[in-house]
Amino acid sequence: MSEPTKLDIRQLVTDHHESVYRYAYRLTGATADAEDLSQQVFLIAQTKLEQLREVGAARSWLFTILRSCFSKSLRRRQPVPASSMEMNVDEIAEEMPLDGPLDEELLQAALNQLPEEFRLVLLMFYYEDCSYREIADRLGIAIGTVMSRLSRGKGYLRCRLLESEYQDASAGESKLNP
């Protein structure tokens, strides 16, 4: 039986820094915070490298550390109650009519406004490709809560992106009609 290939921290950083940073940026919405969080992830990974049993699971393992670090940082902040999201997601269209590609800055701005518990579920679903069950298990919440947060988070994003698109269109019209 052959011994499994071992990674050192340099190889881990080389192979996964970009994806860890991108995920950290989506979670935090700020370059400095994403850099700090990425650095924290690799510091923790270095101290616990022996826990990584399968080289192929490195990305998932790092993302788990990242979510844990992000969640711990949230506990230090003042929570935003879900009731502060004043909108009725049932009134928002399921599909967004976009004239062109989605503006990454606009998306990040909308994600930044999203309460963290909704942002985390959205990013786990879309960025990590986690199933509802995986998200529920990893966060220790009910699957119905995952589904609810995902639905409300998507509705919130659609609402914000549609508002921005409408504001851009209105600004363009007002420039044309002085």
C-alpha positions in Angstrom: 0.0 0.0 0.0 1.4 3.4 -1.0 1.7 6.2 1.4 -0.6 9.2 0.6 1.1 12.3 -0.9 1.7 14.9 1.7 1.4 18.6 1.1 3.4 21.3 2.7 2.0 24.7 3.5 3.7 26.3 0.5 2.1 23.9 -1.9 -1.3 24.5 -0.2 -0.9 28.3 -0.6 0.3 28.0 -4.2 -2.6 25.7 -5.2 -5.5 27.3 -3.3 -4.7 30.9 -2.4 -6.7 32.4 -5.3 -9.8 30.5 -4.6 -9.6 31.0 -0.8 -9.1 34.8 -1.3 -12.0 35.0 -3.8 -14.4 33.2 -1.4 -13.2 35.4 1.5 -13.8 38.5 -0.6 -17.3 37.4 -1.4 -18.0 36.8 2.3 -16.5 40.0 3.6 -16.9 42.4 0.6 -13.7 44.2 1.4 -10.2 43.6 0.1 -8.4 44.2 3.5 -10.8 41.9 5.3 -10.5 39.2 2.6 -6.7 39.4 2.8 -6.7 39.1 6.6 -9.2 36.2 6.5 -7.1 34.4 3.8 -4.0 34.8 5.9 -5.8 33.5 9.0 -7.0 30.5 7.1 -3.5 29.5 6.0 -2.0 30.2 9.4 -4.6 27.8 10.9 -4.0 25.3 8.1 -0.3 25.3 8.8 -0.8 24.4 12.5 -3.3 21.7 11.6 -1.9 20.3 8.4 -1.8 16.8 9.8 -5.6 16.9 9.9 -5.7 16.9 6.1 -5.9 13.2 5.3 -6.7 13.5 1.6 -4.8 15.9 -0.7 -7.8 16.0 -3.0 -9.9 17.4 -0.1 -7.6 20.4 0.5 -9.9 23.0 -1.1 -13.0 21.8 0.9 -10.9 21.7 4.1 -9.6 25.2 3.6 -13.1 26.5 2.8 -14.3 24.9 6.1 -11.6 26.7 8.0 -12.5 29.9 6.1 -16.2 29.6 7.0 -15.3 28.9 10.6 -13.0 32.0 10.8 -15.7 34.2 9.2 -18.4 32.9 11.5 -16.2 33.6 14.6 -15.6 37.2 13.3 -19.4 37.6 13.0 -19.9 36.8 16.6 -17.9 39.8 17.5 -20.1 42.1 15.4 -23.6 43.3 16.2 -26.1 41.0 14.5 -28.5 42.3 12.0 -32.0 40.9 12.5 -33.6 39.2 9.5 -36.7 41.3 10.1 -34.7 44.4 9.0 -34.9 43.1 5.4 -38.0 45.0 4.4 -39.2 43.3 1.3 -41.7 40.7 0.2 -39.7 38.1 -1.8 -42.9 36.7 -3.2 -43.3 39.9 -5.2 -39.9 39.7 -6.8 -39.6 37.9 -10.2 -37.8 34.6 -10.1 -35.6 35.6 -13.1 -33.9 38.9 -13.5 -34.1 40.4 -17.0 -30.6 41.6 -17.6 -29.6 43.6 -20.7 -26.0 42.4 -20.4 -23.5 40.6 -18.2 -23.9 41.1 -14.5 -21.7 43.8 -13.1 -19.3 42.2 -10.5 -19.0 45.4 -8.4 -22.8 45.7 -8.3 -23.2 42.1 -7.2 -20.5 42.5 -4.5 -22.2 45.7 -3.2 -25.5 43.8 -3.0 -23.8 40.9 -1.2 -22.3 43.4 1.2 -25.8 44.7 2.2 -27.0 41.1 2.8 -27.1 40.0 6.4 -24.3 37.5 7.0 -26.5 34.5 7.7 -28.1 34.8 4.3 -24.8 35.7 2.5 -23.1 32.6 4.0 -25.8 30.2 2.8 -25.9 31.8 -0.7 -22.1 31.5 -1.1 -22.0 28.0 0.2 -24.7 27.0 -2.3 -23.3 28.8 -5.3 -19.6 29.1 -4.7 -18.9 25.8 -3.0 -21.7 23.9 -4.8 -23.0 22.5 -1.4 -26.4 20.8 -1.3 -29.1 22.0 1.1 -28.2 19.0 3.3 -24.5 19.8 3.3 -25.1 23.4 4.2 -27.5 22.4 7.0 -25.0 19.9 8.4 -22.0 22.2 8.2 -23.8 25.1 9.8 -25.8 23.0 12.3 -29.2 24.4 11.2 -32.4 22.8 9.9 -32.7 22.1 6.1 -35.8 24.3 6.1 -33.8 27.2 7.5 -31.3 26.7 4.7 -34.0 26.8 2.1 -35.6 29.8 3.7 -32.3 31.8 3.9 -31.4 30.8 0.4 -34.8 32.0 -1.0 -34.8 35.2 1.0 -31.2 35.9 0.1 -31.8 35.4 -3.6 -34.9 37.6 -3.4 -32.9 40.3 -1.6 -30.2 40.2 -4.3 -32.7 40.3 -7.1 -34.4 43.3 -5.5 -31.1 45.2 -5.0 -29.8 44.4 -8.5 -33.1 45.4 -10.1 -33.1 48.7 -8.1 -29.6 49.4 -9.3 -30.5 48.6 -12.9 -33.5 50.9 -12.6 -31.5 53.7 -11.1 -28.8 53.4 -13.8 -31.6 53.5 -16.5 -33.2 56.6 -14.8 -29.8 58.3 -14.6 -29.2 57.7 -18.3 -32.6 59.1 -19.2 -32.1 62.2 -17.1 -28.8 62.9 -18.8 -30.4 62.6 -22.2 -33.4 64.9 -21.2 -32.0 68.0 -19.5 
